[in-house]
């Protein structure tokens, strides 16, 4: 970053830009984004510190937070009850703020498998699990998972037995879902950290199932 | 009827295989998310997620499919902020010019 124009007097708020962008030309919408954030800072609607802090929150949010909740639920039946009652309250026990929108965990059992989608947009428990993957927001996933979920799951390598009911949950702006996967066989005796390690983002969306370490 | 659906309303429609692509969120994308989280938080309540969605749905069928995800978001956030008088079109135009100029100087 060049510093020859801003090397004295810090009257300009620091640009909320990052080096990964600076080597490429700015697109129209990137320019709009930077312009809007700078205008909001100039008008004291938001502060540069709040922008930086929120970037850090976004960077710190990942599926690992959800995996911890799942691993605890697998290990502690009382916690599982609380998780199924309210993911947000259960996350708070870990000191995690799961965001302003209520999240419900849908429990997979030997007879029922759950999968989540947002057909109308891309609602996702992102305050808990981080930003959703591109495919979750794609036309193909949003269109098809409510119509032919078994075929979509098969594309992710997940073959469900025919006698397992598949339930698709369509999220809304005011209500989000996550899947509480079924604890796989062969994981007896594993501690919570080892269990959390096999719980992936895709398991909590419901397109895959966790696998015991070393199985495949 | 299917042909009267708006472009965002795609549940159950025919579509090809799910391309399992993903990319690490870019900085400007996180900035878009950041703007929305801040202007919709309890402290400010300038706009809601529903207003974000309405703005995206109002982009029309062409723009909805041509723009990528966070482009749709910033387009909607910006129209909302203008409609609410938080920023003006003139301020936005001038600031974008400034941003682009300083970007070009750095390149």
Interface residues (C-beta under 8 A of the other chain):
Chain A: X1 X2 X16 X17 X18 X20 X21 X22 X23 X25 X26 X27 X29 X30 X31 X32 X33 X34 X35 X36 X37 X38 X39 X40 X43 X45 X46 X50 X51 X54 X55 X58 X59 X100 X117 X119 X120 X121 X122 X131 X133 X134 X135 X137 X138 X139 X140 X141 X142 X143 X144 X146 X147 X152 X155 X156 X170 X173
Chain B: X8 X9 X10 X11 X12 X13 X14 X15 X16 X17 X18 X19 X20 X21 X22 X23 X25 X26 X27 X28 X29 X30 X31 X32 X33 X34 X35 X37 X38 X39 X42 X44 X46 X49 X50 X53 X56 X65 X67 X69 X70 X71 X74 X75 X77 X78 X81 X86 X87 X91 X92 X95 X96 X98 X99 X100 X103 X105 X106 X107
